[in-house]
Every structure is written in C-alpha cells, then in structure tokens.
Amino acid sequence: MSDQFSKKDEAWSARFSEPVSDLVKRYTASVFFDYRLAKVDIQGSLAHAEMLAHQKIISQQDYAEIVRGMTQIQADISAGKFEWLLDLEDVHLNIEKRLTELVGDAGKRLHTGRSRNDQVATDIRLYLRSAIDDIHDLLKNLQIALLQLAEQHADTIMPGFTHMQVAQPVTFGHHMLAYVEMFNRDAERMMDCRKRVNRLPLGAAALAGTTFPIDRQRVAKTLGFEDICHNSLDAVSDRDFAIEFCAASALVMTHISRLSEELVIWMSPRVGFIDIADRFCTGSSIMPQKKNPDVPELARGKTGRVNGHLVALLTLMKAQPLAYNKDNQEDKEPLFDTVDTVIDTLRIFADMASGITVKPDAMRAAALQGYATATDLADYLVKKGLPFRDAHEAVAKAVRACEQRSCDLVDLSIAELREFSPLIDDDIFSVLTLEGSVAARNHPGGTAPAQVVEAIKRARSRLK
C-alpha cells in the first residue's frame, strides 16, 4: 500500500457483526485511484449543499460550516497534507469523514438527499467534461501545428500512395491537410460527446430519487450542466457517456497511429522524406549511429492501450442489470488512463510537428518513380476524345514499354509515345511533369498548390 494511504476507520461498522478483512478492503477500495476526483467531488458537494440550504432542507449555518470545511479540505489536498484512509474505500467517504471531523453535525447533513451512486456519477461527468475541453483544445493545437507545416510545403511534391505503391503526385501540404481533417472530425466528436456527458445525475440518489424537496435544476445550473438525467435508474447505472468518450478517444489515437506509421516510414533512411528533431528520438544501447523515432512508435503502441480500454468498458456494461452494481467501480481506471494517454499524446505531437524537417529532394525523386503521371496521360487521351477504357489500355502498354527500357514516361519521345496513341501531341510533356500533374487537380479538395493554400485558409478560419 502506498504511503499516501493508511488504515484507520471502519465505514460500515454499525451494519456488520465482524470487520471486513484486510484483503477485501484492498480488493474493493478505489481510493488508490479515484482520489483524483477530489476537486470535482468537492465542487459537486458544495452545489448540493447550496441547494439544500436554499430549499431549507439544511440551515444556512450548516451550509456555511460545510463551505468552511470544504475550503480547508481543498487546501489540504492541494498542499498534499490530506490523509487518505483505505478503510473509507473511496474519495467520497474520505472527504465526508474529514468534513465531519472539521465541522461536526453539519458535515453529517451534507449527504441528505443523495447517495454515493448519484454522487460518483456526477463526479465522473464533471471530471470528464473538463477532460474533453482540454482534449478539444489540444486537438486544435495539433491542427494548427500541422497547418503550419502544410503552409510551408503547399507546393512540395511527394508521391501519393495506394497499396503502398506510388500512385499519383501530391503535395506534402495536401497530405498534412488530410490529418487536419481527421483531427477536426475528432474534435467535433468530442464536443458532440460532451453534450451527453453534460447532464446531471445528482438527485437520482441510490436508484429511485429522494423524498426530500430537492431542486435538481438549481444544482445543474450551479455546476454548468445543460440538463438533468431524466430517469433515476439510468442516471446512476449507465456509463455509456464514458464508453462514447473512449470510442471517440480510440478514433483520435487511430488517427495518431496512422500519422505515426507514416512518420516512422518517412524517417527511415531507405525513404528519407523527413527528419524528426532529436528531442523526440532516442539512440541505441549498442549501435551508435541509430536515431530511433520512439515518440511516434510509442504512440502507435498506445493506440492499442486506448482501444483496450474501450473494449473493457463495453464488456463491463454488457451484462449489468439495473441499477447500480459494484462492477462500475471498474470504470474509472480505464477512463482515467484513456484521458491521460490522449492528453499526453496530443500535447507531444503538437510539439513534435514543429520539429519535423521535410526533405523535398527525396520526395521529388520518389515521385518520379513508379510512373506517377500515368493517370495524367490517360486523362489527356480522354480529353482528346478517346474512351477512358481505351486510354487506360494505351497507357498501360506505354508503362510496360518504359519498364522494359528502364525509363519514365516523360523520357519517351513524341514518336515513341505515338506508338501507343496517335492522339498524343507536343503538349503532352507539360502534362507528364510532376508540377503539371498536381496543378491540374485544381478544384476544392484537390492537391493543386492553389487549392492547398485555400484549404489552409479555411481551416485557420474554422479554428479561430
């Protein structure tokens, strides 16, 4: 057991004829990890107490004492002076016990009209709402960093790939904008999830509501919730909002992992498209020449960790009858770790993006491999009146001839090109250049440098 936690008291001694064994205490306690909810637990308790006083369920004097005690507890927690007791199971009972020690009977009255069931559900929602806001800001920062990289390389040509084979020329700026779009959808999903997180369970009590004349809307307004949970059974027992958050987080990490995979490939000396700043890399214990892209590699691995947490929460909920069950104690560690992993990853990736050095010459050389302008030649023939399937066949034959001659399409003479179609004329060479290829795709969503610049402007405007 950590030195931060100690044994001292029995939480349920009046109900049982023998004490809970130390093994059971350790097995069932959550204070080891849910103490991070302390701030939101105090926030929720103060809103609840204010409502109780307003409804004359407790006195104004009791409310004042509760505020005084909670202020002291918050100060002690912030200073690292608060003693967390294993026997009190969780963050909620620890704070309530200490409050009673500080203010007496007023502390005992705080729990009037609520249960730990609706209390913990409220705390998790408050915690998660704040985490979503942080993640949304970090997704914005990452998009801004990628936009800066895209702007610097709006006309830097690289090969675009399908099936990991050279397909068509694109610009590096256009490639970065693809990730901007992904992370923008991630941000949208987070904010949509926030709407369902931001509903107040408090007032549902254990499962059926309470007989006290509470004002749930008042508490919701105080805590900044947009609405209340409208069924007491559902309010205390479901964690679909946490599952939804983990699903959105899994998609964030999936996009991070795709970017990571490309960064790792691009940094390989066999490819050499980019370099990542030294501060994001490590060396080898035996090979002095190595510079390993550990950050993207680890992020790629942490994606599996977040995916696992999503599956864990889905499995946790799948067979629970209504209403609350102790199973739900297992929701917190996966949720907390998901939040920590996503926040840490987004923070470091935004920083790392500013430390990426692009190597345009290597990108251009790679784009000249694999007959990347073959589709442009086919399009050229179609515009001359040849049906697309016939154009496709003609260009395929030209590519096969180039393979046999170990040259590129642009290296063929007009006479040689006309062997495959008499429609080919002198204007073909502007079509077969890399610059001509990307410039020709000059429509919204296309890779033309002019379109990349416009897309960057739109994204910056959206992120303001």
C-alpha positions in Angstrom: 0.0 0.0 0.0 1.3 3.5 -0.9 2.4 5.7 2.0 -0.2 8.2 0.8 -2.9 5.9 2.1 -3.5 4.5 5.6 -5.9 2.3 7.6 -7.8 3.9 10.5 -11.6 3.6 10.5 -14.5 1.3 9.6 -17.0 2.7 7.2 -19.9 0.3 7.8 -19.3 -0.9 11.4 -22.9 -0.4 12.5 -24.3 -2.9 10.0 -21.9 -5.8 10.3 -21.0 -8.2 13.1 -17.4 -8.6 12.1 -14.9 -6.3 10.4 -14.1 -6.5 6.7 -10.9 -8.4 6.1 -7.9 -6.5 5.0 -7.8 -8.5 1.8 -11.4 -7.5 1.0 -10.7 -3.9 1.9 -7.8 -3.8 -0.5 -9.8 -5.6 -3.2 -12.8 -3.3 -3.0 -11.2 0.0 -2.3 -11.0 2.6 -5.0 -9.3 5.4 -3.2 -6.0 4.4 -4.7 -7.1 5.8 -8.0 -10.3 7.8 -7.5 -8.7 10.4 -5.2 -8.1 12.3 -8.5 -11.8 13.1 -8.4 -11.4 15.1 -5.1 -11.7 18.5 -6.7 -14.9 17.7 -8.6 -16.3 15.8 -5.6 -15.9 19.0 -3.5 -17.4 21.1 -6.4 -20.5 18.8 -6.6 -20.9 18.6 -2.8 -20.9 22.4 -2.5 -23.5 22.8 -5.2 -25.6 20.1 -3.5 -25.2 21.9 -0.1 -26.2 25.2 -1.5 -29.3 23.7 -3.0 -30.2 22.0 0.4 -29.9 25.3 2.2 -31.9 27.2 -0.5 -34.6 24.5 -0.1 -34.4 24.8 3.7 -33.5 21.1 4.0 -30.4 22.2 6.0 -29.8 25.5 7.7 -27.8 28.4 6.3 -25.4 27.9 9.3 -24.9 24.3 8.3 -24.2 25.4 4.7 -21.7 28.0 5.9 -19.9 25.3 8.0 -19.8 22.9 5.1 -18.2 25.6 2.9 -15.7 26.4 5.6 -14.8 22.7 6.0 -14.6 22.0 2.3 -12.3 25.0 1.8 -9.9 23.6 4.4 -10.1 20.1 2.8 -9.4 21.5 -0.6 -6.4 23.4 0.7 -5.0 20.3 2.5 -5.4 18.2 -0.7 -3.7 20.8 -2.8 -0.8 21.0 -0.3 -0.5 17.2 -0.2 -1.5 17.2 3.5 -4.7 15.2 3.3 -4.7 11.7 4.7 -6.4 9.2 2.5 -7.8 6.2 4.5 -8.1 2.8 3.0 -10.9 1.8 5.4 -13.1 4.6 3.9 -13.0 2.9 0.5 -13.1 5.9 -1.8 -12.6 9.6 -2.3 -16.2 10.4 -1.4 -16.2 8.8 2.1 -12.7 10.1 2.8 -13.8 13.7 2.2 -17.1 13.4 4.0 -15.4 11.8 7.1 -12.8 14.6 7.2 -15.6 17.2 6.8 -17.4 15.8 9.8 -14.2 15.9 11.8 -13.9 19.6 10.9 -17.5 20.9 11.2 -19.4 18.3 13.2 -23.0 17.6 12.5 -23.1 20.0 9.6 -20.8 17.5 7.8 -23.2 14.6 8.5 -26.1 16.5 7.0 -24.3 17.1 3.6 -25.3 13.6 2.3 -29.0 14.4 2.8 -31.0 13.7 -0.4 -28.2 12.0 -2.3 -26.3 8.6 -2.5 -22.8 7.7 -3.4 -24.4 6.3 -6.6 -25.5 9.6 -8.0 -22.6 11.4 -6.3 -19.9 9.3 -8.1 -21.8 9.5 -11.4 -21.8 13.3 -11.1 -18.2 13.4 -10.2 -17.2 11.4 -13.3 -19.2 13.6 -15.5 -17.7 16.7 -14.1 -14.2 15.2 -14.5 -14.8 14.0 -18.0 -16.4 17.3 -19.1 -13.2 19.1 -18.1 -11.0 16.5 -19.8 -13.0 16.8 -23.0 -12.5 20.6 -23.0 -8.7 20.0 -22.6 -8.6 17.4 -25.4 -10.6 19.7 -27.7 -8.0 22.5 -27.1 -5.1 20.1 -27.7 -6.7 18.8 -31.0 -6.9 22.4 -32.1 -3.2 23.0 -31.2 -2.2 19.9 -33.2 -4.2 21.1 -36.2 -2.5 24.5 -36.1 0.9 22.8 -36.0 0.0 20.7 -39.0 -1.3 23.7 -40.8 1.9 25.5 -40.3 3.8 22.5 -41.8 1.3 22.3 -44.7 1.7 26.1 -45.4 5.5 25.7 -45.6 5.1 22.9 -48.1 2.0 23.8 -50.1 3.9 23.1 -53.3 6.4 20.5 -52.2 5.7 17.4 -54.4 5.8 13.9 -53.0 4.4 10.6 -54.2 0.9 9.7 -53.2 0.4 6.1 -52.4 -2.3 3.4 -52.6 -1.5 -0.1 -51.5 1.9 1.4 -50.5 2.7 1.7 -54.3 3.4 5.0 -56.0 0.0 6.2 -57.3 0.0 9.9 -58.3 1.9 13.0 -57.3 0.5 15.1 -54.4 1.9 17.9 -52.4 3.1 17.4 -48.8 0.9 20.3 -47.7 -2.1 18.4 -49.1 -1.0 15.2 -47.3 -0.8 17.1 -44.0 -4.3 18.6 -44.6 -5.7 15.1 -44.6 -4.7 14.7 -41.0 -6.1 18.2 -40.2 -9.4 16.9 -41.5 -9.2 13.8 -39.4 -8.4 15.6 -36.2 -11.1 18.2 -36.9 -13.6 15.4 -37.0 -12.2 14.1 -33.8 -12.7 17.5 -32.2 -16.3 17.5 -33.5 -16.9 14.1 -32.0 -15.5 15.2 -28.6 -17.8 18.1 -28.5 -20.8 16.1 -29.5 -20.0 13.5 -26.8 -19.7 16.4 -24.3 -23.4 17.2 -24.8 -24.3 13.8 -23.4 -21.7 13.9 -20.7 -23.0 17.3 -19.5 -26.2 16.0 -17.9 -26.7 16.0 -14.1 -27.3 12.6 -12.3 -27.4 14.2 -8.8 -30.9 13.8 -7.3 -31.3 10.3 -8.5 -30.0 9.2 -5.1 -29.4 5.4 -4.8 -31.7 4.5 -7.7 -35.2 5.8 -7.1 -34.9 9.5 -6.3 -35.4 11.1 -2.9 -38.2 12.1 -0.6 -36.6 15.4 0.1 -37.9 18.5 -1.8 -34.7 19.0 -3.8 -34.2 21.3 -6.8 -32.2 19.4 -9.4 -32.3 22.2 -12.0 -30.7 24.6 -9.5 -27.8 22.2 -9.0 -27.5 21.7 -12.7 -27.3 25.4 -13.3 -24.7 25.9 -10.5 -22.5 23.2 -11.9 -22.9 24.2 -15.5 -24.8 21.1 -16.7 -27.1 21.6 -19.7 -29.8 19.3 -18.5 -30.5 16.7 -15.8 -30.7 12.9 -16.3 -34.4 12.3 -16.5 -34.6 8.7 -15.2 -33.1 7.9 -11.8 -32.3 4.3 -12.6 -30.5 5.3 -15.8 -28.7 8.2 -14.1 -26.8 6.1 -11.6 -26.3 2.9 -13.6 -25.2 3.6 -17.1 -21.7 4.6 -18.2 -22.5 5.0 -21.9 -21.2 8.5 -21.8 -17.8 7.2 -20.7 -17.9 4.5 -23.4 -18.7 7.1 -26.0 -15.8 9.2 -24.9 -13.5 6.2 -25.1 -14.7 5.4 -28.6 -14.0 9.0 -29.6 -10.6 8.7 -28.0 -9.9 5.5 -29.8 -10.5 7.3 -33.1 -8.2 10.1 -32.0 -5.5 7.5 -31.3 -6.2 5.7 -34.5 -5.5 8.9 -36.5 -2.4 9.5 -34.4 -1.3 5.9 -35.1 -1.7 6.4 -38.9 0.3 9.6 -38.8 2.9 7.8 -36.6 3.2 5.0 -39.1 4.0 7.4 -41.9 6.5 9.4 -39.8 8.3 6.2 -39.0 8.4 5.1 -42.6 9.3 8.6 -43.9 12.2 8.9 -41.4 13.8 5.6 -42.5 17.0 6.2 -44.4 15.6 4.0 -47.2 12.9 6.6 -47.7 14.3 9.8 -46.2 11.4 12.1 -46.7 11.7 13.8 -43.2 13.7 14.1 -40.1 12.3 14.4 -36.6 14.0 16.7 -34.1 16.5 15.0 -31.8 14.5 15.7 -28.7 11.8 13.3 -29.9 14.1 10.5 -30.7 16.5 8.1 -28.8 19.6 6.2 -29.6 20.6 2.6 -29.4 22.4 0.8 -26.5 24.7 -0.9 -28.9 24.5 0.9 -32.3 25.9 4.4 -32.0 24.6 5.5 -35.4 20.9 4.9 -34.6 18.3 7.7 -34.2 15.0 6.0 -33.4 11.6 7.7 -33.8 10.5 6.5 -30.3 7.7 9.0 -29.9 5.6 8.0 -32.9 6.4 4.4 -32.3 5.2 4.6 -28.7 2.1 6.5 -29.7 1.3 3.8 -32.3 1.6 1.3 -29.4 -0.5 3.3 -27.0 -3.3 3.2 -29.5 -3.8 -0.4 -28.6 -4.0 0.5 -25.0 -6.8 3.0 -25.6 -8.6 0.6 -27.8 -8.4 -2.0 -25.0 -9.9 0.5 -22.5 -12.9 0.9 -24.9 -13.4 -2.8 -25.1 -13.0 -3.1 -21.3 -15.8 -0.6 -20.7 -18.1 -2.2 -23.2 -17.6 -5.5 -21.6 -18.1 -4.0 -18.1 -21.5 -2.8 -19.0 -22.8 -5.5 -21.2 -24.5 -7.8 -18.6 -25.3 -5.4 -15.8 -28.9 -5.4 -14.6 -30.4 -2.1 -13.4 -29.5 -0.2 -11.3 -26.0 0.4 -9.8 -23.6 -2.5 -9.4 -20.2 -2.6 -7.8 -18.9 -3.6 -11.3 -19.0 0.1 -12.1 -16.1 0.8 -9.9 -14.0 -0.7 -12.7 -15.0 2.2 -15.0 -12.5 4.7 -13.5 -9.0 3.3 -14.2 -9.7 2.7 -17.9 -11.3 6.1 -18.2 -8.5 7.9 -16.3 -5.8 6.2 -18.3 -7.6 7.0 -21.6 -7.7 10.7 -20.6 -4.1 10.7 -19.6 -2.9 8.9 -22.7 -4.8 11.0 -25.2 -3.8 14.3 -23.5 -0.1 13.4 -23.2 0.0 12.1 -26.8 -1.7 15.2 -28.3 0.5 17.5 -26.4 3.7 15.9 -27.5 2.5 15.5 -31.1 1.7 19.2 -31.5 5.2 20.0 -30.3 6.8 17.3 -32.5 5.1 18.6 -35.6 7.1 21.8 -35.2 10.3 19.7 -35.1 9.7 17.9 -38.4 12.2 18.8 -41.2 10.9 18.0 -44.7 13.4 16.8 -47.4 11.8 18.0 -50.7 14.5 16.5 -53.0 14.0 13.0 -51.6 10.2 13.4 -52.0 10.6 14.6 -55.6 12.9 11.7 -56.5 10.5 9.2 -55.1 7.6 10.8 -57.0 9.5 10.3 -60.2 9.4 6.5 -59.6 6.5 4.3 -60.3 5.1 6.2 -63.3 3.1 8.6 -61.1 1.8 10.6 -64.0 0.4 7.7 -65.9 -3.2 8.7 -64.9 -2.5 12.2 -66.3 -1.6 10.6 -69.6 -4.8 8.6 -69.6 -6.8 11.8 -68.8 -5.0 13.6 -71.6 -6.1 11.0 -74.1 -9.7 11.1 -72.8 -9.8 14.8 -73.3 -8.6 14.2 -76.9 -11.7 12.0 -77.4 -10.5 8.5 -76.6 -12.9 6.5 -74.3 -11.4 6.1 -70.9 -11.0 2.3 -71.0 -9.1 2.6 -74.3 -7.0 5.3 -72.8 -6.3 3.2 -69.8 -5.2 0.3 -72.0 -2.9 2.5 -74.1 -1.1 4.0 -71.1 -0.7 0.5 -69.5 1.1 -0.6 -72.7 3.3 2.6 -72.5 4.2 1.9 -68.9 5.1 -1.7 -69.8 7.4 -0.4 -72.5 9.0 2.0 -70.1 9.7 -0.8 -67.7 11.4 -2.7 -70.4 13.5 0.3 -71.4 14.1 1.4 -67.7 12.9 4.9 -68.3 9.9 7.1 -67.3 7.0 8.2 -69.5 8.4 11.7 -69.7 11.6 10.2 -71.2 9.8 8.9 -74.3 9.9 10.9 -77.5 6.8 12.1 -79.2 7.3 9.4 -81.9 7.6 6.7 -79.2 4.5 7.9 -77.4 2.5 8.0 -80.6 3.1 4.3 -80.9 0.5 3.9 -78.2 -1.9 6.6 -79.5 -1.8 8.9 -82.5 -3.7 11.5 -80.4 -0.6 12.4 -78.5 1.0 15.7 -79.4 3.7 18.1 -78.3 1.6 19.4 -75.4 1.9 16.1 -73.7 5.1 17.0 -71.9 3.6 19.7 -69.7 1.0 17.0 -68.6 3.6 14.5 -67.7 5.6 16.7 -65.4 5.0 16.4 -61.6 4.2 20.1 -61.4 1.7 19.8 -64.2 0.1 16.8 -62.6 -0.6 18.5 -59.2 -1.6 21.8 -60.8 -4.2 20.1 -63.0 -6.1 19.0 -59.9 -7.3 22.5 -59.2 -10.7 22.0 -57.5 -11.8 22.1 -53.9 -10.3 19.1 -52.2 -7.6 18.7 -54.9 -3.9 18.6 -54.4 -3.1 21.7 -56.5 -1.0 24.2 -54.5 -3.6 26.9 -55.0 -6.2 24.6 -53.5 -3.9 23.7 -50.7 -3.5 27.4 -49.8 -7.2 27.9 -49.9 -7.8 24.9 -47.7 -5.3 26.2 -45.2 -7.2 29.5 -45.1 -10.5 27.7 -44.5 -9.0 25.6 -41.7 -7.4 28.6 -40.0 -10.7 30.4 -40.1 -12.5 27.4 -38.6 -10.0 27.1 -35.8 -10.3 30.8 -34.7 
